[in-house]
Amino acid sequence: MTRTADSPPAPPDARRGLLLIGTAIVLTGFNLRTAVNSIGPVLEEIETGLGISSSAAGLITTMPVLCFAAIGFAGPPLAARYRDGHVLAGALLAMALGLVVRGLAGPFWLFLVGTVLAMVGGALGNVLLPSLVKRYFPHRTGLLVGAYSTAMAAGGAVASITAAPIAAAAGADGWRWALGWWAVLALLAALPWLAVPARPGASRDSHVTVRMRSLVRSPMALALAVFFAMQSMQAYVLIGWTPQYLRDEGLSAATAGLLLGINTIVVIPLNAVVPALSVRPHLQRPMLAGFGVCYVVGWLGLLLAPTTLPWLWMSILAIGLGTFAMVLTLIGLRARTPETTAALSTVVQGWGYLLAGAGPLLVGVLRGATGSYAGMFVIVLTGVAVLMVTGWFVTRPRFVDDEVPGWSSAGRHGDVIEVAGTEPPVTVHVREPGGSPRG
C-alpha cells in the first residue's frame, strides 16, 4: 500500500466552488426530514382536524416512504438532462410549495397532494446527494456524508421537538402551522444550488448512461435494497407511530414529541462518526451487531415499560438508527464511479423505500383493526432479524460493477482502488495469488 503524493492545492475559485457545493449539500440535508418528523407529534390533531381514521393516518405515515421510492427514480434522468444545482433547487422549491399546501389543506386528498409535493425535495436529495459527494469530494466521502446526515438528523430533531409546542401556541388548527412553516427553510436551502456553476466540460452529451435495470442481476444491490428497507422501516415506524403510542400510554403530546426529538438528537453525533468508521471494513460487522442489539433492547423497552425511562429506550433506538449513515456510506463503497454510485443509490433507495412503506401502513391498519400496538412490535422486531442477515452480506468487500455485465469495464481504473474516507487518498495495489493485479 503506498500513499500518493500530495496534489497541488486547488485554485481559490475552485475552493470557493467546493465550499458553496458543500454548504448546499448540508443545507439540503437539514431539510430532508423536516416534513416527515413534524407529523408524528401532532398525528392525533391531524386525524381530528381532517376527520380521518387510524388506517388513513397509517397512510399519512407511510406516504413519505412511498414518495421517496417513486420520485427517487427520477433523480438520475433529471440530473442527466439538467444541471445538478437546478434539479435540487427545483426539488426544494417543490418541497416548499407542498409544505404550504399541506398546511392549508381542507380535504384529505389535498393533504396527500401536498405531502407528495413536500417529499420531492427529500426524494431527490436522498438519491442525488451520495453521487454528488462522490463526484465533488471523492477523497472525503466519509466526512461529507457525515456532515449532511448530521444536518438531516438536526433538522429532524428540531421538527420533532417543536411540532407540538408550535401547534399548542397557534391555537385551533395549530398543527397546520407546525407542518407548514418549514417551507421557509426549504426556500433558503434552494438558493445556494442556483449559484452552483456548471461543471467544466459538462454537457448533456458527456453524461455516462448507466442502466439501472441491470442491477437486478447484482446480489449486492438486492441485499443493499433489503437492508436499506429494513432500516428505513425502523425509522419511519418510530417517527410516525411512537409519539402516538407514547401518548396513548399516558404521556402528553409535548413530552412524546420531546422524546422523539431526544431520539433524533442522539442520532446527530452518530451520523457524524458512523460514516468515517464504516469506510473501515474490519469495523463494519462489529458495528452492525451493536446496532442490532440496540434495536432489540430499545423496542422491547418500549413494549414492556413504555413510561419507565422512555428517554433511555428512545436513546438506545437512536444508536440502532446508526444503520442509516452506515448504509449511505456502503452505497458509495460498493460502486466504483459517480455514475454507478448514482444508479445504485437510486435503485437501493427506490426499492428500499417501497418495501419499507409497508411497515408504517401495516401499523396503522393493525392498530385500527385490533386497537393495540402489538402488531407494531412484531413488525419492527421481524425487520431487525432481516436487517442483520442482509447486513452481514452487504459488509462483504465487493462492487456491484463487477456483478453487472458491462459495468466492470467502465468502473475499473487499472489496479487502483480509491479508498473513501476522511484521510488523504490512498493507492492500493491488489494482486491475485498468481501475481496478476486486479482493480
QUIGI-V200369 format. One record per backbone hydrogen bond with DSSP energy under -0.5 kcal/mol. NH is the residue of the N-H (numbers start at 1). CO is the residue of the C=O. If there is no record, write none. Layout:
NH:CO + NH:CO
//
This chain:
2:427 + 4:425 + 15:11 + 16:12 + 17:13 + 18:14 + 19:15 + 20:16 + 21:17 + 22:18 + 23:19 + 24:20 + 25:21 + 26:22 + 27:23 + 28:24 + 29:25 + 30:26 + 31:27 + 31:28 + 32:28 + 32:29 + 35:31 + 37:33 + 38:34 + 39:36 + 40:36 + 41:37 + 42:39 + 43:40 + 46:42 + 47:43 + 48:44 + 49:45 + 50:46 + 51:47 + 52:47 + 57:53 + 58:54 + 59:55 + 60:56 + 61:57 + 62:58 + 63:59 + 64:60 + 66:62 + 67:63 + 68:64 + 69:65 + 70:66 + 71:67 + 72:67 + 72:68 + 73:69 + 74:71 + 75:72 + 77:73 + 78:74 + 79:75 + 80:76 + 81:77 + 82:78 + 87:83 + 88:84 + 89:85 + 90:86 + 91:87 + 92:88 + 93:89 + 94:90 + 95:91 + 96:92 + 97:93 + 98:94 + 99:95 + 100:96 + 101:97 + 102:98 + 103:99 + 104:100 + 105:101 + 111:107 + 112:108 + 113:109 + 114:110 + 115:111 + 116:112 + 117:113 + 118:114 + 119:115 + 120:117 + 121:91 + 121:117 + 122:118 + 123:119 + 124:120 + 125:121 + 126:122 + 127:123 + 128:124 + 129:125 + 130:126 + 131:127 + 132:128 + 133:129 + 134:130 + 135:131 + 136:132 + 137:133 + 140:137 + 144:140 + 145:141 + 146:142 + 147:143 + 148:144 + 149:145 + 150:146 + 151:147 + 152:148 + 153:149 + 154:150 + 155:151 + 156:152 + 157:153 + 158:154 + 159:155 + 160:156 + 161:157 + 162:158 + 163:159 + 164:160 + 165:161 + 166:162 + 167:163 + 168:164 + 169:165 + 170:166 + 171:167 + 171:168 + 174:171 + 176:173 + 177:173 + 177:174 + 178:174 + 179:175 + 180:176 + 181:177 + 183:180 + 184:181 + 186:182 + 187:183 + 188:184 + 189:185 + 190:186 + 191:187 + 191:188 + 192:188 + 193:189 + 194:190 + 194:191 + 195:191 + 195:192 + 196:192 + 196:193 + 202:199 + 206:203 + 207:203 + 207:204 + 209:207 + 210:208 + 212:210 + 214:211 + 215:212 + 216:213 + 217:214 + 218:215 + 219:217 + 222:218 + 223:219 + 224:220 + 225:221 + 226:222 + 227:223 + 228:224 + 229:225 + 230:226 + 231:227 + 232:228 + 233:229 + 234:230 + 235:231 + 236:232 + 237:233 + 238:234 + 239:235 + 240:236 + 241:237 + 242:237 + 242:238 + 243:238 + 245:241 + 246:242 + 247:243 + 248:244 + 249:245 + 250:247 + 251:246 + 256:252 + 257:253 + 258:254 + 259:255 + 260:256 + 261:257 + 262:258 + 263:259 + 264:260 + 265:261 + 266:262 + 267:263 + 268:264 + 268:265 + 269:265 + 270:266 + 271:267 + 272:268 + 273:269 + 274:270 + 277:273 + 278:274 + 279:275 + 280:277 + 281:279 + 283:280 + 284:280 + 284:281 + 285:281 + 287:283 + 288:284 + 289:285 + 290:286 + 291:287 + 292:288 + 293:289 + 294:290 + 295:291 + 296:292 + 297:293 + 298:294 + 299:295 + 300:296 + 301:297 + 302:298 + 303:299 + 304:300 + 305:301 + 308:305 + 309:307 + 312:309 + 313:309 + 314:310 + 315:311 + 316:312 + 317:313 + 318:314 + 319:315 + 320:316 + 321:317 + 322:319 + 323:320 + 324:321 + 325:321 + 326:322 + 327:323 + 328:324 + 329:325 + 330:326 + 331:327 + 332:328 + 333:329 + 334:330 + 335:332 + 341:337 + 342:338 + 343:339 + 344:340 + 345:341 + 346:342 + 347:343 + 348:344 + 349:345 + 350:346 + 351:347 + 352:348 + 353:349 + 354:350 + 355:351 + 356:352 + 357:353 + 358:355 + 359:356 + 360:356 + 361:357 + 362:358 + 363:359 + 364:360 + 365:361 + 366:362 + 367:363 + 368:364 + 369:365 + 370:366 + 371:367 + 372:366 + 376:373 + 377:373 + 378:374 + 379:375 + 380:376 + 381:377 + 382:378 + 383:379 + 384:380 + 385:381 + 386:382 + 387:383 + 388:384 + 389:385 + 390:386 + 391:387 + 392:388 + 393:389 + 394:390 + 395:391 + 396:393 + 398:396 + 400:334 + 402:399 + 403:400 + 404:400 + 405:403 + 407:404 + 408:401 + 408:404 + 410:407 + 411:407 + 412:408 + 416:413 + 417:428 + 419:417 + 419:426 + 420:418 + 427:2 + 428:417 + 428:426 + 430:428 + 430:438 + 432:436 + 435:432 + 438:430
//
